[in-house]
Amino acid sequence: MTTQPPPDDFPKYARPPDEETLELGTPQPPYPDRRRTSPTRPTTGPRPPAPTPTGPTGPAPGEPTQGVPTQGVPNQHMSPSAPPPRAPGQDAPSHGVPGLGVPVEGAQPQGMPGQDGSAQGSAGKVGARGNGSGANRRMVATASRTQDWWQEKLHELSLHARVTLLAAVAVGLAVAFVSVAAYATVRQQMYRNLDNSLIIRATQAAKSGVLTSKDNLQRVTPEELGLSDIRLGVYTAEGDRIGAFEAAPPPMEAPELAIAQGQEAGVYSLRTAGARNGSHYRVIAVPAGYCPLPGGVRCDDDQLEPSALVVAQSLTPIDRTLHNLGIVLWAVGLLGVIGAALAGNAIAQSGLRPLARLTGEAERIARTEELKPIPVTGSDEISRLALAFNAMLTALARSQDRQRRLVGDAGHELRTPLTSIRTNLDLLAQADKKGGLRPEDRQQLLDDVRAQMDELTNLIGDLTELARDTPQVRNAELIELSNVVEDAVIKVRRRAQSLEWDVQLTPFPVWGDERLLGRAVTNLLDNAAKYSTPDAAERSTAEGEPAGRVSVHLLDGVLTVTDSGPGIADADLPHVFERFYRSSEARSRPGSGLGLAIVKHAAEQHGGMIYARNAPGGGAQFTLWLPHAATQSR
């Protein structure tokens, strides 16, 4: 059937310059232009073929494409290889969408190799890659410098300020995340509701049957179609407007033209367009059959020509609502950040108050040197820190007490030999003025001075050893303990030849300081030799027997030294290893009270132990235990 042309007075699609017109705008995310399958199609029957353009081989602009959804690009239904027809003398279009400057597939950007095999494109690609890598390096360097700057500034803040800042930042990030999520959800839901409403209303209006002729379009009102709050118009396949209900018609671009031409059967197009006044519209186009016969003649279904009902609704109410929502979310977020900062400040002030008190006490101790413990209340982390600080103060006080006692006792012990030496020297000086002493008296005074000098030397050595007070032996080496004990026995035996020595030694390697261990063993043997018998010299001379007996046994790292003396009183046993401690019986004998203290000090430094007791057969027995070298760490 041949379609009759419309009358001459039929209005053509045109946009008067004084009208507010809508122009195609860039699709607004997150709602790209889309098409959906329509439940019904108002027109049936054969369709008149679309005009065939002249030009290169390819699908015509009006030819439908298969399953390509509209995304808001005007020529998306056209094949990239088929440019639209142009008038004679018109310049050939550049690569891209006509009139929009959008590049399409097949266009070769600068720097890509051309079909003639030239290397110009390769150079462009290498240059672009080099520029990109340089920009990436600069971005990484800038980010690194920014991070270092922030870390430096953060460390300059006090702990109080950092806690407050971190609390505000944490709450701010949480509020920002919730606000963005709420804003996006509300925006998406409002747009979805608007789209569904437009689809339903436009589809119902297209199926109502009032849009099939020009007369009906002139008589019907938007209120009768349920479209009073939106702009609408009916357009033919050629883009001519045959009906519009407002001075400003809805836009007519490629997506709506494709629907009007029937390229997509049973679908609709939906997109966002912008107006010259800055507002935005949601535009939908649905298929509608149009009867071209004049005079209100009713057309059969096969006489209907394809057309499109285009409906546009303003997004201003939605934009205004979203704008108000954004203001509310910003205000709530700002109040939340301020509240978090105040709360963080209060929490930091309350939580750091014990730390401030601890700091004040530490400053007081440093200023006054009074090692007074800090009062502790509670059981939190600050309280545990205060307890540890008190333990440190207690240890420091004990160390000061030991140092004070050491200095006091050392002064007392040093005063005795120095006084004796001074007295003997004064006697020698006075005797020389009066004519001198007998040779034997003079030799006795010199022997006394020499003995006092030896005692003073030993005392200074003991004090030096104890003053080190190191927790562990430094520069330990592998030594044989039996050799150390044997050397000490030989040395002490020369000074106590009147004693009987029972020596039994087995090899035992240890890690330690040979000099310190030798001094400790020598002190044990000297102590045993000194207390063997109170009248050792007389018995040895009168009866020809040994003055006493000293047993030295080394078995599996356990050194046992037993003397034949009177033993140790029960009241003195807990104090025999204390510095400068001397029992009532020991005060009549030479010594400073530091020998056994050095033995204990050496045992502790080597990870061992020593203890004293009275031997079952009489006398005192000292037991020194040291760990094997295989179980010690170097």
C-alpha positions in Angstrom: 0.0 0.0 0.0 1.4 3.4 -1.0 1.6 6.0 1.8 0.1 9.4 1.0 2.2 12.4 1.7 1.0 14.8 4.5 -0.7 18.0 3.5 1.3 21.2 3.0 0.0 22.8 6.1 1.2 19.9 8.3 3.7 21.3 10.8 7.3 20.3 10.2 9.7 19.7 13.0 11.6 22.9 13.6 12.9 24.7 16.6 12.0 28.4 16.7 14.9 30.5 18.0 12.7 32.2 20.7 11.6 28.9 22.2 13.3 27.2 25.2 14.7 24.1 23.5 16.4 21.0 24.9 19.8 20.0 23.6 21.5 16.6 23.7 23.7 16.5 26.8 26.2 14.1 28.0 24.6 11.1 29.7 24.6 11.7 33.4 26.0 8.9 35.5 25.0 6.6 37.1 22.0 6.4 34.7 23.2 5.9 31.1 20.8 5.9 28.2 19.2 2.5 28.0 16.5 0.6 26.2 14.1 -2.0 27.5 11.8 -4.3 25.7 8.3 -2.9 25.7 5.4 -5.3 26.7 3.3 -4.2 23.7 3.8 -2.4 20.4 1.0 -0.2 19.2 1.7 -0.6 15.5 1.6 -3.8 13.5 1.8 -4.7 9.9 4.4 -3.9 7.3 6.4 -0.8 7.5 7.5 1.4 4.7 11.1 1.1 3.9 13.4 3.8 5.2 15.1 6.0 2.6 18.3 4.5 1.2 21.2 6.9 1.4 23.8 7.2 -1.3 27.4 6.7 -0.5 29.7 3.9 0.4 28.5 0.4 0.9 27.1 -0.3 4.4 24.0 -0.2 6.5 21.9 2.9 6.1 21.5 5.3 9.1 17.9 4.1 9.5 18.7 0.4 9.3 18.1 -1.3 12.6 20.9 -2.9 14.4 20.7 -6.2 16.3 20.6 -6.1 20.1 22.6 -2.9 20.5 21.3 -0.9 23.5 21.2 2.9 23.3 23.8 4.6 25.5 23.0 8.2 24.7 25.3 8.4 21.7 23.2 9.7 18.7 24.6 7.4 16.1 25.0 4.3 18.1 22.6 2.5 15.9 24.6 3.2 12.8 27.5 1.1 11.6 30.9 2.8 12.0 31.8 1.9 8.4 28.7 3.6 6.9 29.0 7.4 7.0 25.8 9.4 6.4 25.2 11.0 3.0 26.5 14.4 2.4 25.8 17.1 -0.1 28.0 17.6 -3.2 31.0 19.6 -2.3 30.7 19.0 1.4 34.0 18.1 3.1 34.5 14.5 4.0 33.7 13.9 7.7 36.6 13.2 10.0 36.8 10.0 12.0 34.1 10.1 14.6 30.4 10.6 15.2 29.1 13.3 12.7 28.5 16.6 14.5 29.7 15.4 17.9 33.4 14.9 17.4 33.3 11.5 19.1 36.0 9.1 17.7 34.9 5.7 16.6 36.6 2.4 16.1 39.0 2.4 13.2 40.2 5.9 13.7 44.0 5.9 14.1 45.3 8.4 16.7 48.5 10.2 16.3 51.5 8.0 17.1 49.9 4.7 15.9 51.5 3.1 12.8 49.6 3.7 9.6 48.7 1.3 7.0 51.7 2.3 4.9 54.0 0.7 7.5 55.6 4.0 8.6 57.3 4.2 11.9 55.8 7.5 12.9 53.2 5.8 15.1 55.8 3.7 16.9 57.7 6.7 17.8 54.6 8.3 19.1 53.8 5.3 21.2 57.3 5.1 22.7 57.1 8.8 23.5 53.7 8.5 25.1 54.9 5.5 27.2 58.0 7.5 28.3 56.0 10.5 29.3 53.6 8.2 31.2 56.3 6.5 33.1 57.9 9.8 34.0 54.6 11.2 35.2 54.1 8.0 37.3 57.5 8.4 38.9 56.8 12.1 39.7 53.4 11.1 41.2 55.0 8.4 43.4 57.7 10.8 44.5 55.1 13.5 45.4 53.0 11.0 47.3 56.1 9.8 49.2 57.1 13.3 50.1 53.5 14.1 51.2 53.4 11.0 53.4 56.8 11.8 55.0 55.6 15.4 55.7 52.4 14.2 57.3 54.3 11.6 59.5 56.7 14.3 60.6 53.9 16.7 61.5 52.0 14.0 63.3 55.0 13.1 65.4 55.5 16.7 66.4 52.1 16.7 68.0 51.6 15.6 71.6 50.0 12.3 72.5 46.9 14.2 73.7 46.6 16.1 70.4 47.2 12.9 68.4 44.4 11.0 70.2 42.0 13.9 69.6 43.0 14.1 65.9 42.7 10.4 65.3 39.3 10.2 67.0 38.1 13.1 64.8 39.5 11.6 61.6 38.1 8.2 62.3 34.6 9.5 63.0 34.9 11.8 60.0 35.8 8.9 57.7 32.9 6.8 59.0 30.5 9.7 58.6 31.7 10.4 55.1 31.3 6.8 54.1 27.8 6.6 55.5 26.9 9.9 54.0 28.2 9.0 50.5 26.4 5.6 50.7 23.1 7.3 51.8 23.4 9.9 49.1 24.1 7.4 46.4 21.3 5.1 47.6 18.7 7.9 47.7 19.8 9.3 44.3 19.7 5.9 42.7 16.3 5.1 44.1 14.8 8.5 43.1 16.1 8.1 39.5 14.8 4.5 39.4 11.4 5.6 40.5 11.4 8.4 38.0 12.4 6.1 35.2 9.7 3.5 36.1 7.1 6.2 36.2 8.1 7.6 32.9 8.1 4.2 31.2 4.7 3.3 32.5 3.1 6.7 31.7 4.6 7.0 28.3 3.7 3.4 27.4 0.1 3.9 28.5 -0.2 7.2 26.6 1.2 5.5 23.4 -1.3 2.6 23.8 -4.3 4.9 24.4 -4.9 5.4 20.7 -5.3 9.2 20.8 -1.9 9.8 19.2 -2.7 8.0 15.9 -3.9 11.1 14.0 -3.1 14.8 13.8 -6.7 15.8 14.7 -6.5 13.8 17.9 -3.2 15.3 18.8 -4.7 18.8 18.4 -7.8 18.0 20.5 -6.2 16.0 23.3 -4.7 17.7 26.3 -1.7 16.5 28.4 -4.0 16.1 31.4 -6.1 13.5 29.5 -2.9 11.5 28.9 -1.8 11.8 32.5 1.3 13.8 31.4 0.5 17.2 32.7 3.8 17.8 34.5 6.1 16.8 31.6 6.9 17.8 28.1 5.9 15.5 25.2 5.7 15.4 21.5 5.2 13.0 18.6 7.8 12.7 15.9 7.8 10.9 12.6 10.5 8.7 11.2 11.9 11.8 9.3 12.2 13.7 12.6 9.2 16.0 11.9 7.2 17.0 14.9 3.5 16.3 14.4 2.3 17.1 17.8 3.5 19.0 20.9 1.7 20.3 23.9 4.0 23.0 25.0 5.9 25.8 23.4 9.2 24.1 24.3 9.1 20.6 22.7 11.1 17.7 24.1 14.4 17.0 22.4 14.7 14.9 19.2 18.1 13.3 18.7 19.5 10.0 17.4 18.0 7.8 20.1 14.5 9.2 19.7 14.9 9.1 15.9 15.8 5.4 16.0 12.6 4.7 17.9 10.6 6.8 15.5 12.1 4.9 12.5 11.3 1.6 14.0 14.8 0.4 14.0 14.3 -1.2 17.4 11.0 -3.0 17.5 9.4 -3.2 20.9 12.0 -1.1 22.8 12.3 2.3 24.3 15.2 4.8 24.7 15.9 6.5 28.0 18.6 9.2 28.5 19.4 12.4 30.3 19.5 15.7 28.3 20.5 19.2 29.3 18.8 22.5 28.5 20.3 25.9 27.7 19.2 27.2 31.1 21.3 24.6 32.9 18.5 22.3 33.9 18.4 18.6 33.1 15.6 16.4 31.8 15.0 12.7 31.7 13.9 11.9 28.2 12.1 8.7 27.1 10.9 7.7 23.6 8.4 4.9 23.0 7.1 3.6 19.7 3.7 5.0 18.5 1.7 4.4 15.3 0.7 7.5 13.3 -2.1 7.7 10.8 -1.1 10.1 8.0 -4.6 10.3 6.4 -6.3 13.8 6.8 -9.7 14.7 7.9 -9.8 12.3 10.8 -10.0 9.2 8.6 -9.3 6.2 10.7 -6.3 4.1 9.5 -6.0 0.4 9.6 -3.1 -1.2 11.4 -1.2 -1.8 8.2 -1.7 1.9 7.3 0.0 3.3 10.4 3.4 4.8 10.0 6.1 4.5 12.6 6.5 7.4 15.0 7.8 8.0 18.5 6.2 9.6 21.5 8.9 11.6 23.2 8.4 12.5 26.9 10.8 14.7 28.9 10.5 15.4 32.6 12.6 17.9 34.5 15.1 16.7 37.1 15.0 20.0 39.0 12.9 18.6 41.9 15.2 15.6 42.2 18.3 17.8 42.0 16.8 20.2 44.6 16.0 17.3 46.9 19.5 15.8 46.5 21.0 19.2 47.1 19.1 19.6 50.4 20.1 16.1 51.3 23.7 16.8 50.7 23.5 19.9 52.9 21.9 17.9 55.7 24.6 15.2 55.4 27.4 17.7 55.4 25.9 19.4 58.5 25.5 16.1 60.3 29.0 15.0 59.3 30.5 18.3 60.5 28.7 18.1 63.8 29.8 14.4 64.1 33.4 15.4 63.5 33.2 18.2 66.0 31.6 16.0 68.6 34.2 13.3 68.0 37.0 15.8 68.5 35.5 17.0 71.8 34.9 13.4 72.9 38.4 12.4 71.9 39.8 15.4 73.8 37.9 14.5 76.9 38.9 10.8 76.7 42.5 11.7 76.1 42.5 14.1 79.0 41.0 11.5 81.3 43.1 8.6 80.1 46.4 10.5 80.1 45.9 12.1 83.5 47.6 9.1 85.3 50.4 9.4 82.8 50.8 13.1 83.5 50.9 12.3 87.2 53.6 9.7 86.6 55.6 12.2 84.5 55.4 14.7 87.3 56.6 12.2 89.9 59.5 11.2 87.6 60.5 14.9 87.2 60.2 15.3 91.0 62.5 12.4 91.6 65.0 13.7 89.0 64.9 17.1 90.7 65.1 16.0 94.4 66.8 12.6 94.0 64.3 11.1 96.5 63.5 7.6 95.4 60.0 7.6 96.9 57.5 5.1 95.3 54.5 6.6 93.4 51.0 5.9 94.7 49.2 3.4 92.3 45.4 3.1 92.0 43.6 0.9 89.5 44.8 -2.0 87.3 45.0 -0.5 83.8 48.0 -0.1 81.6 49.0 3.2 83.2 48.8 1.5 86.6 51.0 -1.3 85.4 53.5 1.2 84.1 53.5 2.9 87.5 54.1 -0.4 89.2 57.1 -1.1 86.9 58.3 2.4 87.6 58.1 1.7 91.3 60.0 -1.6 90.9 62.7 0.4 89.1 62.8 2.9 91.9 63.1 0.1 94.4 66.0 -1.5 92.5 67.7 1.9 92.2 67.3 2.5 95.9 68.8 -0.9 96.7 71.7 -0.1 94.4 72.2 3.2 96.0 72.1 1.6 99.5 74.7 -1.0 98.4 76.9 1.7 96.9 76.6 3.8 100.0 77.4 0.8 102.3 80.3 -0.2 100.0 81.7 3.3 100.1 81.3 3.5 103.9 82.7 0.1 104.6 85.5 0.6 102.2 86.4 3.8 103.9 86.4 2.1 107.3 88.4 -0.9 106.0 90.9 1.3 104.2 91.4 3.5 107.3 92.6 0.6 109.4 95.7 -0.5 107.3 96.5 3.1 106.5 96.5 4.0 110.2 98.7 1.0 111.0 101.1 1.9 108.2 101.2 5.5 109.4 101.9 4.5 113.0 104.8 2.1 112.0 106.3 4.8 109.8 106.1 7.3 112.7 107.9 4.9 115.0 110.6 4.4 112.5 111.0 8.2 112.1 111.2 8.8 115.9 113.6 5.9 116.4 115.9 7.3 113.7 116.0 10.7 115.6 116.8 9.0 118.9 119.6 6.8 117.6 117.7 4.1 115.7 116.2 0.7 116.6 117.7 -2.7 117.0 117.9 -4.5 113.7 115.4 -7.1 114.7 112.9 -4.5 115.9 113.4 -2.5 112.7 112.8 -5.7 110.6 109.6 -6.4 112.5 108.2 -2.9 111.9 109.1 -3.3 108.2 107.4 -6.7 108.0 104.3 -5.2 109.6 104.2 -2.3 107.1 104.7 -4.8 104.3 101.8 -7.0 105.5 99.6 -3.9 105.9 100.5 -2.9 102.3 99.6 -6.4 101.1 96.2 -6.3 102.9 95.6 -2.8 101.5 96.4 -4.1 98.0 94.0 -7.0 98.3 91.3 -4.8 99.7 91.6 -2.4 96.8 91.5 -5.3 94.3 88.3 -6.7 96.0 86.7 -3.3 95.9 87.5 -2.9 92.3 86.0 -6.3 91.5 82.8 -5.6 93.3 82.5 -2.1 91.9 82.1 -3.5 88.4 78.7 -5.1 89.3 78.0 -6.3 85.8 75.1 -8.8 85.4 77.1 -11.2 83.2 80.6 -12.0 82.2 81.8 -10.2 79.2 84.2 -11.7 76.6 83.7 -15.2 78.0 86.0 -18.0 76.8 86.0 -21.8 77.0 88.1 -22.8 80.0 88.8 -26.0 82.0 87.6 -25.5 85.5 89.8 -28.3 86.9 92.9 -26.3 85.7 91.7 -23.2 87.5 91.1 -25.0 90.7 94.5 -26.7 90.5 96.3 -23.4 90.0 94.5 -21.9 93.0 95.4 -24.9 95.2 99.1 -24.6 94.3 99.0 -20.9 95.1 97.3 -21.2 98.5 99.3 -24.3 99.5 102.5 -22.2 99.3 101.1 -19.9 101.9 99.7 -22.7 104.1 102.3 -25.4 104.0 101.3 -26.7 107.5 97.9 -27.9 106.2 97.0 -31.2 104.7 95.4 -30.9 101.3 93.0 -33.5 99.9 92.5 -32.6 96.2 90.3 -34.6 93.8 89.6 -33.0 90.5 87.8 -34.2 87.3 87.7 -32.3 84.0 84.8 -29.9 83.5 84.6 -27.3 80.8 82.8 -24.0 81.4 82.3 -20.7 79.6 83.6 -17.8 81.7 86.3 -15.4 82.8 89.3 -17.3 83.9 90.7 -14.5 86.0 87.4 -13.9 87.9 86.9 -17.7 88.5 90.5 -18.0 89.7 90.1 -15.2 92.2 86.8 -16.7 93.5 88.4 -20.2 94.0 91.4 -18.7 95.6 89.2 -16.8 98.1 87.4 -20.0 99.0 90.7 -21.8 99.6 92.2 -18.9 101.6 89.1 -18.8 103.8 89.3 -22.6 104.4 93.0 -22.4 105.2 92.5 -19.4 107.6 89.8 -21.2 109.6 91.3 -24.7 109.7 92.4 -24.6 113.4 92.9 -21.7 115.8 96.1 -23.2 117.2 97.5 -24.7 114.0 101.0 -23.4 114.5 101.4 -24.7 118.0 100.0 -28.2 117.2 102.2 -28.5 114.1 105.3 -27.6 116.0 104.6 -29.6 119.2 103.3 -32.8 117.7 104.8 -32.7 114.2 101.3 -33.2 112.7 99.5 -31.1 110.1 97.8 -28.1 111.6 94.6 -28.8 109.8 93.0 -30.4 106.8 91.4 -28.9 103.7 89.4 -31.0 101.2 89.0 -29.8 97.6 86.7 -32.0 95.4 85.5 -31.1 91.9 83.0 -33.5 90.4 80.5 -32.7 87.5 80.9 -29.0 87.9 80.4 -29.0 91.7 83.3 -27.7 93.7 83.2 -28.6 97.4 85.7 -27.0 99.8 85.7 -28.3 103.4 87.9 -27.1 106.2 88.6 -28.4 109.7 87.8 -25.3 111.6 85.1 -24.6 114.1 82.4 -24.1 111.5 79.9 -21.3 111.1 77.4 -20.2 113.7 73.8 -20.6 112.8 73.2 -16.8 113.2 76.0 -16.0 110.8 75.1 -18.5 108.0 72.6 -16.1 106.2 75.2 -13.3 106.1 78.5 -15.0 105.2 78.3 -13.8 101.6 77.4 -10.2 102.4 79.9 -7.5 101.7 82.1 -6.5 104.7 80.3 -8.9 107.0 82.5 -10.4 109.6 81.4 -12.6 112.4 82.6 -12.1 116.0 85.2 -14.8 115.6 86.5 -13.4 112.3 87.2 -9.9 113.7 90.4 -11.2 115.4 91.7 -12.5 112.1 93.0 -10.6 109.1 90.6 -9.8 106.3 88.1 -7.3 105.0 84.9 -9.4 104.7 84.9 -9.2 100.9 86.4 -12.6 100.0 83.1 -14.6 100.1 81.2 -11.7 98.6 83.5 -11.9 95.6 82.9 -15.7 95.3 79.1 -15.1 95.2 79.5 -12.3 92.7 81.6 -14.6 90.4 79.1 -17.5 90.7 76.2 -15.3 89.8 78.0 -13.8 86.8 78.7 -17.3 85.4 75.1 -18.5 85.9 76.0 -20.6 88.9 75.3 -20.6 92.7 77.1 -21.1 96.0 75.9 -22.0 99.4 77.5 -22.7 102.8 76.8 -25.1 105.6 78.5 -26.9 108.4 80.1 -30.2 107.4 78.9 -33.4 109.1 82.3 -34.1 110.6 83.0 -30.6 111.7 84.2 -27.5 110.0 82.6 -25.3 107.3 81.7 -26.6 103.8 81.3 -24.3 100.8 79.7 -25.7 97.6 80.1 -23.9 94.2 78.1 -25.1 91.2 78.7 -23.9 87.6 76.8 -25.0 84.5 78.5 -27.1 81.8 79.8 -25.3 78.7 77.4 -27.2 76.5 74.4 -25.7 78.3 75.7 -22.1 78.4 75.2 -19.4 75.8 78.3 -17.5 74.7 
